[in-house]
Amino acid sequence: MPRYYFQVAGGNHVLDVEGRDLPDPAAARFAGIRFAGEILHGMPTLLYETAFIKIDVTDETGKVLFKVLVTTFADDERIPITG
């Protein structure tokens, strides 16, 4: 089974050196989304302390497959769109 890694940025950068064995990229994407939820569940005020949380989901070679981005903004703010 392939191994996927979940690199966290925003607030503190956390390097995932263990990774998780998952059946395919779709499962890794789902796991990245759930991981973001787990982080916010454990630290609900984190988005008051930092502008965003980003999780790069990578494969065994380090290639970024997906990015999970969680942020907040006021109704009168524009959503920052970057490549």
MOJO-V695445 format. One record per residue. RES is the residue in one small letter. BURIAL is b if it has 9 or more other C-alpha atoms within 8 Angstrom, else e. Layout:
# MOJO-V695445
res->RES burial->BURIAL
res->RES burial->BURIAL
This chain:
# MOJO-V695445
res->m burial->e
res->p burial->b
res->r burial->b
res->y burial->b
res->y burial->b
res->f burial->b
res->q burial->b
res->v burial->b
res->a burial->b
res->g burial->b
res->g burial->b
res->n burial->e
res->h burial->e
res->v burial->e
res->l burial->e
res->d burial->b
res->v burial->e
res->e burial->e
res->g burial->b
res->r burial->e
res->d burial->e
res->l burial->b
res->p burial->e
res->d burial->e
res->p burial->e
res->a burial->e
res->a burial->b
res->a burial->b
res->r burial->b
res->f burial->e
res->a burial->e
res->g burial->b
res->i burial->b
res->r burial->e
res->f burial->e
res->a burial->b
res->g burial->e
res->e burial->e
res->i burial->b
res->l burial->b
res->h burial->e
res->g burial->e
res->m burial->e
res->p burial->e
res->t burial->e
res->l burial->b
res->l burial->b
res->y burial->e
res->e burial->e
res->t burial->b
res->a burial->b
res->f burial->b
res->i burial->b
res->k burial->b
res->i burial->b
res->d burial->b
res->v burial->b
res->t burial->b
res->d burial->b
res->e burial->b
res->t burial->e
res->g burial->e
res->k burial->e
res->v burial->b
res->l burial->b
res->f burial->e
res->k burial->b
res->v burial->b
res->l burial->e
res->v burial->e
res->t burial->e
res->t burial->e
res->f burial->e
res->a burial->e
res->d burial->e
res->d burial->e
res->e burial->e
res->r burial->e
res->i burial->e
res->p burial->e
res->i burial->e
res->t burial->e
res->g burial->e
